[in-house]
Amino acid sequence: MEISKSLVDVFLLLRGDAIDPDLVTEMLGVAATKSRVKGELWQTSTKHEVAAKIGFWSLDSDAHSSSLSDHISCLRSKLEAARYLPLQIPGVDYAEISIFVAISDRNGGGSYESELTSVDLEWLGRLGVKITVSFNCDSD
């Protein structure tokens, strides 16, 4: 039996029409992995220039693990210096922890198991943001 391969990506996403990425960075004590202000011009992968319809600030966990707990711990560590909760920051209208799990298996199936500790759950609850979870299962 072959073991399924899993890719796990977890990040904090903040959005808002009036979001100021520099202010978010200052108030959370960590630089964004990626950010844009509303109206900022950027190039798509097909080299088309477009204007951002809404501002955003995101922080990836960067944990090289398939464990959800490792990713949440990594984000928690990065946000230790935060002086405010995400939704307390001026200009932030929406905040979420986004969890994406991709499962790849040659047989077209696959499974994924992970856990969140009580510390993870307590921290997520205090953070006060929406949590979204997406799964994708592809055969190689």
Disulfide bonds with the S-S distance in Angstrom:
none
